[in-house]
Amino acid sequence: MEIEGVRFIEKPVVLEPVWKKIIVESNLPESLSPLRDLSRNLWWVWNTEARELFQYIDSKIWEECNHNPVVLLEEVSYKRFVQLTKDEHFISKMHQSENLLKQYLEERKSLEGPEIAYFSMEYGLHDSLKIFSGGLGILAGDYLKEASDSKVNLVAIGLLYRYGYFKQTLGINGEQIANYDAQHFSKIPVQPAIDNNGEWISVQVEYPGRALKAKVWQVNVGSIKLFLLDADHPENEEHDRTITHHLYGGDNENRLKQEMLLGLGGIRALDKLGYKSDVYHCNEGHAAFIGLERTIDLIKFEGLTFAEAKEVVRASTVFTTHTPVPAGHDSFHVDLLKHSVHKFFISVVFDFLF
């Protein structure tokens, strides 16, 4: 462009890139769509008919993917799926499993008894979901399965670990080698927990000088909903994103951060999800912060005194221990505790505790 002999060069407009997350799923024929629902509910873990159904699809891939139906449906060829659409025996078995699950869930829509909120640092539900290390996790996982079968009105809270617990191998000299393999969340039976507006639910927990944001994921365990908190989020500081990388990983301070997220973030997640539980069950002491969070809420929103709130929390909290020895329980120096949580608790609770 020129004006009276002066030439102007227009500066090109550079647009900022717009990034979109795309989730690619297996291309199942429409007639086989029930397989996707079956793969996303861990009911299949303790249902023989459902397990046999997935094995029938491709027994070799079933073994190679370590009995993970989500991966199985991604790895099997479309040609094989087309063959299955013409397999009357398979179609009959698929609809049988689908109807069993639908009936199972329908029978558990209206539940009696108190609503229980169950908190645990780990859950052993299946090897494909690496959020457990041993006996404590297996106990918690079986607790959820039995609660589902027994029609118990229960919701569960935990953490979703990117690497989980290490896989042990032995070196050439017989020494233990810890191997950590990252979980791809699109390849395990988890899905974002969505609110009534279709938004992915997240919670915030205050740490010294900053706030941590955690996404909430949902796992269907029969009729039981297990909600897992994930701190590996771009909005968090880099050193905070690792809080949910490893089960029982890091130093004492990191363990405290994990327990704050489980306890404080867990109660806040239940609140956003609309749960108003009658009983709060701590599986070991890792979720001890639920007592402090509930005390604060009762004082702030119900107008109770500290003494009254303490009695309500005491009467509605259940604690079970799996490892009744000192080595099985975390302990934190009072100075670390005060430094980590003073912003939120000092004005209401710490005057009574210290």
LUMLUM-413228 format. One record per residue (C-alpha): x, y, z. Coordinates in pm, 1 decimal, always signed. Layout:
BEGIN
c1	c2	c3
X	Y	Z
...
***
This chain:
BEGIN
c1	c2	c3
+0.0	+0.0	+0.0
+128.9	+351.4	-88.5
+23.8	+698.2	+37.5
+183.6	+1003.0	-135.4
+489.4	+810.2	-235.2
+530.8	+638.3	+97.7
+505.4	+263.3	+84.2
+373.4	+73.1	+381.3
+429.3	-295.6	+424.7
+144.5	-453.9	+613.2
+251.6	-684.0	+892.8
+112.3	-1032.4	+840.5
-134.3	-1150.2	+1101.9
-11.6	-1459.7	+1282.1
-288.3	-1660.4	+1440.3
-228.9	-1858.1	+1754.1
-268.0	-2234.2	+1705.4
-580.5	-2390.6	+1846.4
-509.2	-2728.9	+1999.7
-778.5	-2989.7	+2024.2
-762.2	-3321.4	+2203.3
-880.4	-3608.5	+1986.6
-957.1	-3948.3	+2135.5
-939.8	-4230.6	+1884.2
-1146.9	-4538.1	+1960.3
-1168.5	-4874.2	+1790.5
-1388.3	-4886.0	+1483.2
-1648.7	-5136.0	+1592.5
-1938.0	-5232.7	+1366.7
-2262.9	-5096.0	+1506.5
-2395.4	-5443.3	+1581.5
-2099.2	-5503.0	+1814.8
-2133.6	-5176.4	+2008.0
-2230.7	-5355.6	+2334.1
-1867.4	-5469.8	+2356.1
-1756.2	-5115.6	+2429.4
-1994.4	-5078.5	+2724.9
-1894.0	-5418.4	+2857.9
-1524.0	-5329.5	+2836.8
-1573.9	-5004.4	+3031.2
-1734.7	-5159.4	+3338.1
-1508.5	-5372.9	+3554.7
-1804.1	-5600.7	+3624.1
-1646.3	-5827.8	+3362.2
-1352.4	-5890.5	+3599.2
-1562.7	-6120.7	+3817.9
-1810.8	-6237.8	+3553.6
-1712.0	-6557.7	+3374.4
-1942.8	-6509.3	+3075.1
-1801.8	-6164.5	+2996.7
-1439.6	-6279.2	+3025.1
-1504.5	-6575.0	+2796.6
-1670.8	-6339.8	+2548.2
-1359.0	-6122.0	+2518.9
-1131.6	-6423.6	+2497.3
-1342.3	-6561.1	+2211.4
-1277.9	-6247.0	+2004.3
-906.9	-6327.5	+1975.7
-744.7	-6551.0	+2237.5
-389.8	-6461.4	+2129.6
-438.3	-6085.4	+2154.2
-633.6	-6137.3	+2477.2
-322.5	-6288.7	+2633.3
-85.2	-6035.5	+2475.8
-282.4	-5741.5	+2618.1
-291.6	-5904.3	+2964.8
-669.6	-5947.3	+2960.4
-741.3	-5577.5	+2903.2
-1061.0	-5559.5	+2692.5
-1010.9	-5190.1	+2613.6
-679.1	-5267.4	+2443.1
-821.9	-5584.3	+2291.8
-1088.5	-5389.0	+2104.4
-819.6	-5155.3	+1971.0
-583.4	-5429.8	+1857.5
-824.3	-5668.6	+1688.1
-854.1	-5615.1	+1312.8
-1172.1	-5480.1	+1156.9
-1181.3	-5790.8	+939.7
-1213.4	-6004.4	+1251.9
-1495.7	-5784.9	+1379.9
-1679.8	-5829.6	+1050.6
-1644.7	-6205.3	+1090.4
-1789.9	-6183.0	+1441.0
-2096.8	-5997.1	+1314.9
-2182.6	-6315.5	+1122.9
-2103.6	-6549.9	+1410.8
-2442.2	-6636.7	+1561.7
-2285.7	-6806.1	+1865.8
-2079.2	-6495.9	+1947.3
-2369.5	-6256.1	+1890.5
-2585.4	-6463.7	+2123.2
-2313.2	-6467.0	+2390.8
-2259.6	-6092.1	+2356.1
-2628.0	-6009.3	+2403.6
-2645.6	-6250.4	+2693.5
-2360.1	-6066.1	+2870.1
-2511.8	-5730.2	+2778.5
-2847.9	-5828.0	+2926.7
-2685.0	-5968.4	+3239.6
-2506.0	-5637.4	+3301.6
-2818.8	-5430.7	+3229.4
-3025.2	-5642.8	+3466.6
-2750.1	-5629.9	+3728.4
-2737.2	-5248.3	+3716.5
-3115.5	-5209.8	+3702.1
-3152.6	-5410.2	+4023.6
-2916.5	-5166.3	+4195.9
-3066.9	-4832.4	+4091.7
-3261.2	-4791.2	+4417.1
-3051.4	-4881.3	+4718.6
-3144.7	-4889.0	+5085.0
-2928.6	-4820.9	+5386.8
-2686.0	-4537.6	+5462.8
-2475.2	-4387.0	+5186.6
-2109.2	-4468.3	+5245.2
-1808.2	-4277.3	+5110.4
-1504.1	-4506.9	+5098.1
-1152.3	-4360.6	+5079.0
-838.1	-4558.3	+4997.4
-495.1	-4477.7	+4856.8
-506.0	-4786.8	+4634.8
-756.2	-5023.6	+4474.6
-668.6	-5365.6	+4335.7
-941.5	-5420.5	+4077.2
-747.0	-5560.5	+3781.4
-388.5	-5556.9	+3655.7
-489.0	-5325.5	+3369.8
-561.8	-5047.4	+3621.3
-230.0	-4988.4	+3799.0
-347.6	-4813.6	+4113.0
-246.2	-5075.3	+4368.8
+64.3	-5246.2	+4505.1
-46.8	-5537.4	+4719.2
-275.8	-5664.1	+4992.9
-426.7	-5331.8	+5097.6
-529.0	-5257.1	+4739.2
-668.6	-5606.6	+4681.8
-874.3	-5569.0	+4998.9
-1012.5	-5233.4	+4882.7
-1086.4	-5366.1	+4534.1
-1271.0	-5668.5	+4673.2
-1459.7	-5435.3	+4904.8
-1598.8	-5247.2	+4605.1
-1687.6	-5565.7	+4415.9
-1865.4	-5711.6	+4717.2
-2042.8	-5380.0	+4783.3
-2172.7	-5389.0	+4427.0
-2292.1	-5749.2	+4452.6
-2447.9	-5685.1	+4794.2
-2633.6	-5371.9	+4679.0
-2454.1	-5143.7	+4925.4
-2503.9	-4770.6	+4872.5
-2137.1	-4680.6	+4838.0
-1916.5	-4438.7	+4644.5
-1536.1	-4462.6	+4644.9
-1252.6	-4209.3	+4618.0
-885.5	-4262.2	+4528.4
-600.0	-4127.5	+4315.3
-524.4	-4202.5	+3950.0
-151.2	-4266.8	+3913.6
+30.6	-4210.7	+3587.0
+289.3	-4480.5	+3665.8
+129.4	-4663.4	+3955.1
+350.6	-4893.9	+4159.2
+672.2	-5032.8	+4018.1
+703.1	-5365.4	+3840.6
+980.1	-5571.8	+3993.6
+1245.3	-5746.3	+3789.4
+1574.8	-5901.5	+3898.1
+1915.7	-5789.2	+3775.0
+2200.7	-6015.8	+3672.8
+2328.4	-6022.4	+4032.2
+1984.7	-6089.8	+4180.3
+1919.6	-5729.9	+4284.8
+1570.0	-5581.4	+4260.6
+1509.0	-5340.4	+3971.2
+1205.0	-5112.6	+3986.2
+1045.3	-5050.1	+3646.2
+777.2	-4785.8	+3598.8
+556.3	-4798.2	+3288.6
+326.5	-4505.0	+3218.5
-44.7	-4573.1	+3193.9
-219.1	-4441.2	+2884.1
-551.9	-4333.5	+3024.0
-725.2	-4398.7	+2690.6
-629.1	-4765.7	+2722.1
-772.2	-4830.8	+3068.0
-1135.1	-4835.3	+3188.3
-1150.5	-4475.2	+3310.0
-1354.8	-4184.5	+3178.4
-1383.6	-3817.2	+3274.3
-1636.1	-3743.8	+3549.0
-1882.7	-3499.3	+3393.1
-2116.2	-3253.5	+3568.5
-2472.5	-3165.7	+3464.7
-2341.2	-2906.4	+3218.0
-2119.7	-3157.1	+3039.9
-1801.8	-3011.9	+3192.5
-1513.8	-3222.0	+3321.7
-1520.1	-3195.2	+3701.2
-1207.5	-3071.9	+3876.3
-1122.9	-2977.2	+4234.6
-870.2	-2742.8	+4388.5
-650.6	-2798.3	+4693.2
-440.4	-2526.1	+4853.8
-70.1	-2590.5	+4902.1
+177.2	-2332.7	+5042.5
+179.4	-2036.6	+4803.2
-21.9	-2203.1	+4528.7
-329.8	-2402.8	+4443.7
-333.9	-2748.6	+4288.5
-599.2	-2843.4	+4034.4
-697.1	-3207.8	+4000.8
-919.4	-3363.6	+3735.0
-1173.1	-3624.4	+3843.6
-1197.8	-3956.3	+3658.4
-1466.7	-4221.8	+3695.6
-1432.9	-4599.2	+3704.6
-1743.0	-4819.2	+3694.8
-1709.2	-5123.1	+3921.9
-2041.4	-5296.3	+3868.3
-2289.5	-5053.2	+4023.2
-2020.8	-4878.6	+4230.2
-1867.7	-4550.8	+4114.5
-1497.7	-4506.0	+4191.6
-1373.1	-4149.7	+4143.4
-999.3	-4094.8	+4099.6
-814.4	-3761.4	+4132.3
-538.9	-3677.2	+3883.3
-291.6	-3392.5	+3943.8
-92.8	-3444.0	+3621.2
-253.6	-3140.9	+3462.9
-91.0	-2861.4	+3253.7
-236.3	-2587.6	+3477.2
-31.1	-2713.2	+3772.5
+331.6	-2631.9	+3840.3
+568.7	-2892.5	+3703.1
+673.5	-3026.3	+4042.7
+308.5	-3061.1	+4146.6
+212.4	-3264.0	+3841.5
+419.5	-3552.0	+3975.6
+212.6	-3581.8	+4294.1
-6.4	-3849.0	+4134.2
+269.1	-4010.4	+3928.1
+362.8	-4290.1	+4169.0
+177.7	-4484.5	+4434.1
+370.1	-4443.7	+4760.3
+641.8	-4253.4	+4575.1
+860.6	-3960.3	+4670.6
+967.0	-3821.9	+5006.2
+762.5	-3753.7	+5318.0
+649.3	-3415.3	+5188.2
+517.2	-3568.9	+4866.3
+329.0	-3829.5	+5067.2
+168.1	-3550.5	+5266.1
+65.5	-3379.2	+4942.6
-91.0	-3702.7	+4820.6
-284.8	-3745.0	+5142.0
-404.0	-3384.1	+5135.0
-526.7	-3437.1	+4779.7
-703.2	-3762.2	+4869.8
-868.1	-3625.3	+5184.8
-939.9	-3260.9	+5105.9
-982.3	-3305.8	+4730.7
-1188.0	-3621.1	+4780.2
-1448.1	-3447.6	+4996.8
-1464.8	-3155.9	+4751.3
-1507.1	-3395.9	+4460.0
-1798.1	-3569.3	+4632.4
-1956.8	-3230.8	+4696.9
-1930.3	-3134.4	+4328.4
-2064.7	-3473.4	+4226.0
-2367.9	-3423.3	+4448.5
-2300.2	-3693.2	+4708.2
-2411.8	-3634.9	+5068.5
-2283.2	-3942.0	+5245.7
-2389.1	-4058.6	+5590.4
-2076.6	-4261.3	+5673.0
-1714.3	-4190.6	+5575.2
-1482.7	-4491.0	+5571.0
-1103.2	-4447.0	+5581.6
-914.7	-4754.4	+5463.2
-593.7	-4687.2	+5659.0
-492.4	-4338.1	+5767.5
-403.2	-4198.5	+5424.0
-738.2	-4018.0	+5402.0
-725.8	-3871.8	+5754.0
-770.5	-3520.2	+5613.1
-1135.7	-3594.5	+5540.1
-1201.1	-3540.0	+5909.8
-1051.8	-3190.9	+5902.9
-1227.0	-3096.6	+5579.4
-1562.3	-3215.2	+5709.7
-1508.0	-3031.2	+6038.6
-1441.4	-2707.9	+5852.1
-1753.3	-2755.6	+5637.0
-1975.8	-2822.1	+5937.9
-1848.2	-2507.7	+6109.5
-1868.2	-2286.2	+5799.4
-2191.0	-2408.1	+5641.5
-2390.0	-2568.0	+5924.4
-2302.6	-2317.9	+6197.2
-2175.7	-2580.6	+6441.2
-1915.9	-2512.1	+6704.9
-1584.0	-2694.3	+6681.9
-1685.6	-2931.0	+6962.6
-2017.5	-3008.9	+6790.8
-1855.8	-3060.7	+6450.7
-1593.9	-3289.3	+6604.9
-1865.3	-3510.6	+6755.4
-2054.8	-3532.2	+6426.5
-1738.5	-3630.5	+6239.8
-1640.2	-3881.9	+6507.5
-1983.0	-4048.4	+6502.3
-1995.2	-4080.4	+6121.7
-1637.0	-4191.0	+6049.0
-1518.0	-4551.0	+6020.5
-1149.4	-4644.0	+6021.2
-1000.0	-4980.7	+5929.8
-635.3	-5076.1	+5936.0
-471.1	-5340.9	+5723.7
-116.7	-5311.7	+5860.9
-130.1	-5259.7	+6240.5
+240.2	-5187.9	+6287.4
+423.8	-4850.4	+6296.5
+594.4	-4913.0	+5961.3
+255.8	-4938.9	+5796.7
+150.0	-4584.3	+5882.4
+272.4	-4240.9	+5779.7
+373.3	-3981.2	+6035.7
+454.5	-3616.7	+5971.1
+638.4	-3365.2	+6184.7
+405.1	-3099.1	+6321.7
+612.2	-2821.7	+6156.5
+567.2	-2979.5	+5812.4
+196.3	-3019.1	+5879.9
+154.1	-2658.5	+5990.1
+351.8	-2531.3	+5690.5
+149.8	-2735.3	+5444.9
-202.4	-2666.9	+5568.6
-187.7	-2352.3	+5781.1
-352.7	-2127.5	+5521.4
-672.5	-2326.9	+5532.4
-688.9	-2466.0	+5885.7
-496.3	-2240.1	+6123.9
-783.2	-2001.1	+6194.4
-1039.2	-2271.4	+6270.2
-879.2	-2597.5	+6378.3
-514.0	-2559.1	+6475.7
-595.0	-2350.5	+6783.0
-769.8	-2660.5	+6917.9
-508.6	-2911.7	+6811.6
-177.1	-2748.7	+6899.9
***
